[in-house]
Amino acid sequence: MELFFTQLTNGLAVGGIYALIALGYTMVYGVLKLINFAHGDLFTIGAYLGLTLLASLGLTGYVGTAGGLLFLALMVMGLVGIIGILLDRAAYKPLRNSPRLSAVVSALGASIVFSNTIMLVYGPSPKVYPQGLLPTHVFYLFGLPVPIMRIIILATSLFLMIGLYVFIQKTRTGTAIRAAAIDQGAARLMGINVDRVIMLVFFIGPALGGAAGLMVGLHYGQINFTMGWIYGLKAFTAAILGGIGNIPGAMVGGLLLGVIESMGAAYISNAWKDAIAFFVLILILIVRPTGLLGERVAEKI
Amino acid sequence: MKKILFMLIGVSLLFAGPVFSSDTIKIGLMCPLTGSWASEGKDMRQIVELLAGQVNEEGGLLGKQVEIVVADDGGDPRTAALAAQRLASRGIVGVIGTYGSSVTEASQNIYAATNTLQIANGSTSVRLTEKGLPYFFRTCPRDDEQGRVAVEAMLEKGYKRIAILHDSTTYARGLADEARTLLADADAQVVFFDALTPGEQDYTTILTQIRRDEPDVVFFTGYYPEAGMLLRQKMEMGLNVPFIGGDANNNPDLVKIAGNRAAKGFRFLSPPVPQDLPSPVAQDFLAAYIEKYGQAPGSIWAVLAGDGFRVLAKAIAETGSTETATLAAYLKNDLQAFPGLTGMINFDEKGDRIGDVYRVYEVDEEGNFILQM
């Protein structure tokens, strides 16, 4: 039983990060029906920018660790968001009226450009975040050891996801995003500036991916320029699992994928972890082709 | 018709070699300049180019300048096959490289089909030299040699319950299997045998599994980025089992990733690093390398590429020939106790390097690698 709960917390912590990245895939897909394959690399950029800013500004020295990290997170999210908008301008906007396949190829190209740019700028060897910034406390829940960072990661992910959900559901801008996701033409006729909505989507998605990258860097310590590939693939899977285009779906899919992986590794075989996760994905897609929460087609995004 | 066409292409390739190589002696270098092993590839390139520069300053080989033709294998078997085809058609005398066993394996047949001499530097998987390819050599030792030293080191410490963790690459799986076979005959028990997925960040799941099986020691046969993460997360989880690693952990980045506290006490097997070799050849090389590039090479594997270049250059100079068969015969039969950067070099009939190369290293509290035996 102890093993089960330990693996559950392991899975939820990883799943929270998958979910955060999955949101970026799902938002862009919701509005543009485009799989932004460069999203995993935006996540990597977030991790690297966080390291650069942390090292060069010495923020935590001025305003304390917590304040410094919060400020750092906002800066990383802002910068990665801007890179997201530039990505859209450079790689996707010129192809808006082309066949969908062209945009997918362009996305793959952007992904290669990003990961190689990171390699050329930062070098090919793995980079390491400074240690000792985060609490390493172990917290006891019903006698089970749970490192406090696991809880902080999960809580931060949930906070960002719920914040996004409220923003999409309750604000005027959020309504505009939902409208553009349902029918761009009709939204335009209703006076919604669809281009601005797309820009916003390309800001928020990458910003969340960047935040996930920063969290990975801070918690795991080691970052490398290829890590966006694995995380991107997993997050993409999570988005499909939950029902792509659906925001709560991405959250559920991410957490679920993390838990399936760690349970599969724990009770079946670690080497087959990914195979088990993809097998479950296939099973779910056979039963529910739109993904777990994909039924609300009208409310895409 | 097709057969005739292939034969024509083959024949034209045979003649193409000498035509291309008339003004310089071209030596190929296949290394991972992109992908996750890119830092190894960069060092390999710098080392081989430095050594080639030294040879050229001393008048080159057979009165000609040496030219290094570099091809990026991306650390990926598919890219490697393309790189090998490109190199093989450039009129090279031989090729140095590459690092990962699965990557080398993808290129072997292409070089064999074009009669190109290949000297791999980091590919330790046993089966690479068991195929009977006449022109394949390696300057690194094989996994079965390493497995033997690892098992000896673990038994010597009195460990009874042993966990083996690999990462499903040709190399790591080969080493893990070898160790498991050897342990079957020894007074010890393999309590855990599984693989992790390289390139991930979170290994707490597998560490939780290892904790459940209560081993005395964990033998990790994979690469340093994962080893660093494992050590770090092991400490964070409060898991105190000692780790011993395979030779792909001989990289200072391991300590950077894990942090000094987590890396302390980690032991790994490796051929000796150049700093630990008293030979004047190695010391001269190291001084020249640091002078040119500002820091010492990151790992032993890149230095073994340097040894690959040096034996090839020696063979060309001694035989006065650039014929693959002549060079291969020289390396197998006539090269005796050649003073390499990593110690004495001899090759056996299979093209494997002969001799006891492996040592055990331990990481101290400052993160230095200390030679144990």
Interface residues (C-beta under 8 A of the other chain):
Chain A: L3 T6 Q7 N10 G11 A13 V14 N116 M119 G123 P124 S125 P126 V128 Q131 T136 V138 P145 P147 V216 Y220 G221 Q222 N224 T226 M227 W229 I230 E261 S262 A265 A266 S269 N270 A271 K273 D274
Chain B: T34 G35 S36 A38 S39 G41 K42 S168 D194 A195 L196 T197 G199 E200 Q201 D202 T204 T205 I206 T208 Q209 R212 P225 G228 M229 R232 Q233 E236 M237 G238 D253 K256 I257 G259 G298
